[in-house]
Amino acid sequence: MADTVWLDQRQLDAWRAFLLVSSLIERQVEQQLRDDAQLSHQQYEVLSRLADAPDGELRMTVLADVALTSKSGLTYQVTQLEKAGLVRRRSSAGDDRGVVASLTDAGLERVRATAPGHAGLVRTLFVDGLSDDEFDGLTRGLGALVDWLTN
């Protein structure tokens, strides 16, 4: 691998810090959602994306994109949420192959009950440890990475 450009120490330190912070935050968020709502983080993400959608429903393909999961992973999560009575699926009007996921009243109530604790934990873990300037820099940096990776 003669053409490999290795990370310098500053870059390696940043990468390792990113991995550690991501892991620490994910573990605590996952535990909070399990304790407070009996949901995985992925399930909460599906419910919250549906709650934000017009009429509380999205095509499964769109939901997979916004919930940042694979189509097969989404199908599994929606099946679990459907069994719990929090989501329902139906065929898309005018497209027999398309499937729409809809939030049930129970699903909306679960999101509403869980959101304050979830938002509080995210604020504590992700926002409060940084100054306003540091947070602005993080926001710009993450935005640049999102643009780089999605274009």
Backbone as CSV, one residue per row, in Angstrom:
resi,resn,N_x,N_y,N_z,CA_x,CA_y,CA_z,C_x,C_y,C_z
1,MET,0.827,-1.192,0.000,0.000,0.000,0.000,0.867,1.249,0.000
2,ALA,1.691,1.365,-0.983,2.612,2.499,-1.068,1.867,3.822,-1.242
3,ASP,0.663,3.807,-1.809,-0.086,5.039,-2.058,-0.939,5.473,-0.870
4,THR,-0.957,4.686,0.192,-1.777,5.009,1.348,-1.252,6.265,2.028
5,VAL,-2.142,7.199,2.291,-1.793,8.398,3.049,-2.342,8.182,4.454
6,TRP,-1.448,7.949,5.389,-1.833,7.639,6.757,-2.300,8.892,7.482
7,LEU,-3.086,8.684,8.516,-3.519,9.805,9.346,-2.343,10.290,10.182
8,ASP,-2.225,11.611,10.300,-1.217,12.127,11.227,-1.787,12.037,12.647
9,GLN,-0.990,12.350,13.648,-1.424,12.151,15.037,-2.655,12.979,15.374
10,ARG,-2.716,14.216,14.892,-3.883,15.076,15.146,-5.144,14.459,14.542
11,GLN,-5.037,13.959,13.328,-6.180,13.340,12.652,-6.587,12.046,13.353
12,LEU,-5.616,11.245,13.747,-5.905,10.000,14.447,-6.553,10.276,15.801
13,ASP,-6.058,11.271,16.517,-6.649,11.640,17.809,-8.104,12.083,17.630
14,ALA,-8.370,12.879,16.587,-9.743,13.338,16.332,-10.648,12.166,15.976
15,TRP,-10.159,11.244,15.134,-10.947,10.079,14.741,-11.296,9.235,15.963
16,ARG,-10.312,8.980,16.797,-10.553,8.159,17.987,-11.494,8.850,18.960
17,ALA,-11.363,10.154,19.110,-12.279,10.903,19.976,-13.700,10.843,19.422
18,PHE,-13.847,10.973,18.100,-15.161,10.877,17.461,-15.797,9.518,17.737
19,LEU,-15.022,8.443,17.570,-15.536,7.093,17.823,-15.945,6.923,19.285
20,LEU,-15.129,7.418,20.205,-15.436,7.292,21.628,-16.694,8.074,21.991
21,VAL,-16.768,9.326,21.552,-17.945,10.151,21.855,-19.203,9.517,21.262
22,SER,-19.121,9.063,20.026,-20.279,8.423,19.385,-20.744,7.214,20.188
23,SER,-19.810,6.393,20.609,-20.147,5.182,21.361,-20.738,5.522,22.726
24,LEU,-20.126,6.467,23.433,-20.627,6.844,24.759,-22.036,7.420,24.682
25,ILE,-22.271,8.286,23.715,-23.594,8.883,23.568,-24.617,7.819,23.164
26,GLU,-24.271,6.993,22.198,-25.219,5.975,21.721,-25.623,5.030,22.855
27,ARG,-24.668,4.596,23.651,-24.989,3.683,24.764,-25.974,4.308,25.738
28,GLN,-25.738,5.573,26.096,-26.615,6.216,27.074,-27.997,6.514,26.494
29,VAL,-28.043,6.919,25.243,-29.333,7.173,24.590,-30.113,5.861,24.474
30,GLU,-29.432,4.808,24.060,-30.090,3.498,23.933,-30.681,3.063,25.279
31,GLN,-29.905,3.216,26.346,-30.374,2.803,27.675,-31.553,3.654,28.139
32,GLN,-31.483,4.958,27.931,-32.577,5.847,28.336,-33.865,5.485,27.616
33,LEU,-33.784,5.219,26.319,-34.989,4.879,25.555,-35.546,3.518,25.968
34,ARG,-34.677,2.577,26.264,-35.149,1.260,26.749,-35.832,1.416,28.110
35,ASP,-35.211,2.179,29.009,-35.757,2.361,30.353,-37.071,3.136,30.331
36,ASP,-37.117,4.224,29.562,-38.275,5.119,29.591,-39.411,4.700,28.672
37,ALA,-39.095,4.012,27.565,-40.137,3.767,26.560,-40.163,2.346,26.026
38,GLN,-39.262,1.486,26.513,-39.154,0.115,25.994,-38.966,0.109,24.475
39,LEU,-38.133,1.046,23.991,-37.832,1.173,22.567,-36.330,1.170,22.367
40,SER,-35.906,0.664,21.218,-34.508,0.842,20.818,-34.367,2.243,20.239
41,HIS,-33.136,2.691,20.102,-32.901,3.998,19.500,-33.438,4.024,18.067
42,GLN,-33.220,2.946,17.313,-33.745,2.886,15.938,-35.267,2.965,15.920
43,GLN,-35.925,2.291,16.845,-37.380,2.333,16.892,-37.874,3.741,17.231
44,TYR,-37.212,4.387,18.177,-37.597,5.754,18.518,-37.398,6.677,17.318
45,GLU,-36.313,6.478,16.593,-36.052,7.303,15.413,-37.166,7.123,14.381
46,VAL,-37.617,5.894,14.167,-38.724,5.636,13.230,-39.983,6.352,13.707
47,LEU,-40.321,6.189,14.981,-41.528,6.829,15.509,-41.439,8.351,15.421
48,SER,-40.296,8.924,15.766,-40.177,10.382,15.746,-40.214,10.925,14.318
49,ARG,-39.642,10.187,13.364,-39.718,10.629,11.958,-41.148,10.575,11.449
50,LEU,-41.882,9.543,11.848,-43.299,9.475,11.468,-44.090,10.591,12.146
51,ALA,-43.770,10.878,13.402,-44.478,11.948,14.116,-44.262,13.303,13.446
52,ASP,-43.096,13.496,12.845,-42.787,14.761,12.165,-43.353,14.841,10.752
53,ALA,-43.783,13.707,10.201,-44.250,13.652,8.814,-45.697,14.129,8.695
54,PRO,-46.046,14.665,7.526,-47.446,15.042,7.300,-48.360,13.833,7.506
55,ASP,-49.403,14.014,8.256,-50.383,12.963,8.546,-49.778,11.761,9.274
56,GLY,-48.539,11.903,9.780,-47.928,10.821,10.542,-47.607,9.585,9.729
57,GLU,-47.340,9.759,8.441,-47.040,8.595,7.616,-46.007,8.925,6.547
58,LEU,-45.240,7.883,6.179,-44.227,7.990,5.130,-44.142,6.672,4.387
59,ARG,-43.784,6.750,3.113,-43.471,5.528,2.367,-42.271,4.888,3.028
60,MET,-42.219,3.585,3.030,-41.122,2.865,3.677,-39.768,3.249,3.087
61,THR,-39.704,3.462,1.779,-38.422,3.820,1.158,-37.940,5.181,1.662
62,VAL,-38.842,6.134,1.805,-38.489,7.452,2.331,-38.110,7.337,3.801
63,LEU,-38.865,6.566,4.545,-38.587,6.374,5.966,-37.212,5.755,6.188
64,ALA,-36.824,4.811,5.351,-35.490,4.206,5.474,-34.406,5.261,5.287
65,ASP,-34.612,6.170,4.357,-33.624,7.227,4.117,-33.532,8.198,5.289
66,VAL,-34.662,8.667,5.786,-34.627,9.670,6.856,-34.305,9.072,8.208
67,ALA,-34.617,7.795,8.403,-34.310,7.141,9.678,-32.905,6.544,9.672
68,LEU,-32.179,6.727,8.574,-30.780,6.299,8.461,-30.594,4.813,8.752
69,THR,-31.381,4.007,8.053,-31.265,2.562,8.198,-31.471,1.909,6.836
70,SER,-31.092,0.653,6.746,-31.315,-0.082,5.498,-32.795,-0.431,5.377
71,LYS,-33.207,-0.778,4.174,-34.603,-1.164,3.977,-34.943,-2.422,4.779
72,SER,-34.015,-3.389,4.824,-34.290,-4.606,5.592,-34.300,-4.311,7.089
73,GLY,-33.402,-3.448,7.538,-33.395,-3.060,8.953,-34.666,-2.333,9.330
74,LEU,-35.134,-1.457,8.435,-36.373,-0.736,8.689,-37.553,-1.694,8.745
75,THR,-37.601,-2.643,7.829,-38.698,-3.615,7.818,-38.765,-4.345,9.158
76,TYR,-37.618,-4.756,9.673,-37.593,-5.438,10.974,-38.119,-4.517,12.080
77,GLN,-37.626,-3.274,12.125,-38.045,-2.351,13.185,-39.534,-2.028,13.084
78,VAL,-40.028,-1.804,11.885,-41.445,-1.493,11.706,-42.302,-2.706,12.085
79,THR,-41.833,-3.908,11.788,-42.562,-5.112,12.204,-42.691,-5.161,13.719
80,GLN,-41.606,-4.862,14.421,-41.644,-4.861,15.894,-42.583,-3.770,16.413
81,LEU,-42.526,-2.607,15.812,-43.401,-1.500,16.220,-44.861,-1.795,15.899
82,GLU,-45.091,-2.503,14.794,-46.452,-2.897,14.418,-47.005,-3.896,15.436
83,LYS,-46.186,-4.866,15.842,-46.613,-5.841,16.857,-46.970,-5.161,18.172
84,ALA,-46.274,-4.048,18.480,-46.529,-3.300,19.716,-47.703,-2.335,19.573
85,GLY,-48.277,-2.253,18.365,-49.420,-1.373,18.143,-49.054,0.096,17.968
86,LEU,-47.793,0.379,17.673,-47.340,1.761,17.566,-47.304,2.273,16.120
87,VAL,-47.284,1.346,15.171,-47.219,1.664,13.739,-48.122,0.690,13.003
88,ARG,-48.653,1.124,11.876,-49.365,0.206,10.985,-48.844,0.417,9.580
89,ARG,-48.967,-0.615,8.763,-48.545,-0.535,7.360,-49.743,-0.757,6.453
90,ARG,-49.675,-0.146,5.290,-50.706,-0.348,4.275,-50.066,-0.136,2.915
91,SER,-50.752,-0.616,1.890,-50.286,-0.381,0.515,-50.469,1.086,0.172
92,SER,-49.558,1.578,-0.628,-49.633,2.965,-1.066,-50.739,3.112,-2.101
93,ALA,-51.536,4.146,-1.976,-52.615,4.405,-2.938,-52.027,4.616,-4.322
94,GLY,-52.520,3.867,-5.291,-52.073,4.009,-6.661,-50.766,3.304,-6.977
95,ASP,-50.184,2.608,-6.010,-48.919,1.897,-6.235,-48.924,0.658,-5.352
96,ASP,-49.348,-0.467,-5.929,-49.485,-1.695,-5.142,-48.168,-2.179,-4.555
97,ARG,-47.043,-1.810,-5.181,-45.748,-2.257,-4.665,-45.258,-1.379,-3.510
98,GLY,-45.744,-0.141,-3.437,-45.315,0.776,-2.393,-46.023,0.495,-1.080
99,VAL,-45.301,0.646,0.016,-45.864,0.436,1.348,-45.672,1.713,2.153
100,VAL,-46.704,2.088,2.887,-46.689,3.276,3.731,-46.747,2.838,5.186
101,ALA,-45.892,3.441,6.012,-45.940,3.225,7.457,-46.640,4.416,8.083
102,SER,-47.573,4.135,8.997,-48.347,5.184,9.657,-48.206,5.052,11.161
103,LEU,-48.116,6.170,11.817,-48.059,6.202,13.272,-49.464,6.028,13.826
104,THR,-49.633,5.143,14.776,-50.935,4.977,15.433,-51.053,6.019,16.556
105,ASP,-52.239,6.143,17.112,-52.416,7.044,18.253,-51.513,6.626,19.417
106,ALA,-51.382,5.325,19.621,-50.504,4.833,20.691,-49.040,5.172,20.406
107,GLY,-48.657,5.112,19.128,-47.296,5.467,18.745,-47.013,6.941,18.983
108,LEU,-47.971,7.783,18.622,-47.820,9.222,18.847,-47.722,9.519,20.337
109,GLU,-48.534,8.862,21.126,-48.486,9.058,22.577,-47.141,8.611,23.148
110,ARG,-46.596,7.510,22.634,-45.293,7.024,23.111,-44.198,8.038,22.799
111,VAL,-44.227,8.606,21.590,-43.242,9.629,21.224,-43.391,10.852,22.122
112,ARG,-44.600,11.309,22.303,-44.833,12.503,23.138,-44.385,12.273,24.580
113,ALA,-44.610,11.085,25.104,-44.216,10.789,26.479,-42.699,10.651,26.621
114,THR,-42.040,10.191,25.586,-40.609,9.915,25.633,-39.763,11.122,25.262
115,ALA,-40.280,11.986,24.410,-39.491,13.088,23.853,-38.844,14.004,24.895
116,PRO,-39.526,14.412,25.964,-38.861,15.324,26.910,-37.610,14.721,27.562
117,GLY,-37.685,13.488,27.994,-36.514,12.846,28.597,-35.410,12.631,27.590
118,HIS,-35.786,12.264,26.361,-34.803,12.049,25.311,-34.098,13.360,24.961
119,ALA,-34.875,14.423,24.778,-34.289,15.724,24.453,-33.385,16.211,25.578
120,GLY,-33.794,15.992,26.810,-32.967,16.391,27.952,-31.640,15.658,27.974
121,LEU,-31.679,14.358,27.705,-30.439,13.578,27.692,-29.543,14.008,26.525
122,VAL,-30.119,14.215,25.349,-29.322,14.663,24.205,-28.678,16.012,24.514
123,ARG,-29.427,16.913,25.127,-28.858,18.214,25.505,-27.689,18.013,26.468
124,THR,-27.873,17.191,27.477,-26.814,16.952,28.456,-25.574,16.340,27.817
125,LEU,-25.773,15.331,26.967,-24.639,14.605,26.399,-23.993,15.297,25.212
126,PHE,-24.765,16.020,24.428,-24.290,16.515,23.138,-24.099,18.022,23.089
127,VAL,-24.839,18.769,23.888,-24.813,20.226,23.790,-24.091,20.867,24.969
128,ASP,-24.447,20.456,26.175,-23.998,21.171,27.367,-22.495,21.126,27.625
129,GLY,-21.790,20.155,27.075,-20.356,20.051,27.306,-19.515,20.957,26.436
130,LEU,-20.146,21.751,25.580,-19.424,22.621,24.656,-19.845,24.073,24.857
131,SER,-18.904,24.988,24.643,-19.259,26.407,24.619,-20.059,26.669,23.347
132,ASP,-20.674,27.840,23.265,-21.422,28.188,22.046,-20.506,28.183,20.829
133,ASP,-19.298,28.706,20.966,-18.354,28.728,19.836,-17.944,27.312,19.440
134,GLU,-17.684,26.452,20.428,-17.320,25.063,20.125,-18.467,24.340,19.439
135,PHE,-19.682,24.576,19.916,-20.838,23.921,19.316,-21.051,24.413,17.881
136,ASP,-20.879,25.708,17.653,-21.003,26.251,16.294,-19.965,25.611,15.368
137,GLY,-18.732,25.437,15.859,-17.687,24.799,15.061,-18.028,23.351,14.759
138,LEU,-18.539,22.645,15.771,-18.953,21.257,15.568,-20.067,21.178,14.530
139,THR,-21.025,22.071,14.631,-22.135,22.099,13.680,-21.634,22.322,12.261
140,ARG,-20.722,23.271,12.086,-20.163,23.529,10.761,-19.389,22.312,10.253
141,GLY,-18.568,21.720,11.121,-17.778,20.563,10.720,-18.636,19.372,10.349
142,LEU,-19.639,19.085,11.159,-20.528,17.958,10.845,-21.325,18.228,9.576
143,GLY,-21.760,19.464,9.394,-22.473,19.825,8.173,-21.604,19.618,6.935
144,ALA,-20.341,19.994,7.044,-19.413,19.807,5.915,-19.241,18.323,5.618
145,LEU,-19.145,17.499,6.656,-19.012,16.055,6.437,-20.269,15.460,5.814
146,VAL,-21.427,15.911,6.268,-22.684,15.438,5.663,-22.710,15.790,4.185
147,ASP,-22.352,17.025,3.859,-22.316,17.431,2.443,-21.323,16.576,1.653
148,TRP,-20.147,16.343,2.201,-19.094,15.560,1.531,-19.566,14.125,1.276
149,LEU,-20.221,13.538,2.269,-20.611,12.138,2.187,-21.888,11.900,1.388
150,THR,-22.710,12.928,1.216,-23.981,12.729,0.524,-23.994,13.316,-0.875
151,ASN,-22.919,13.931,-1.279,-22.865,14.492,-2.647,-21.917,13.739,-3.522
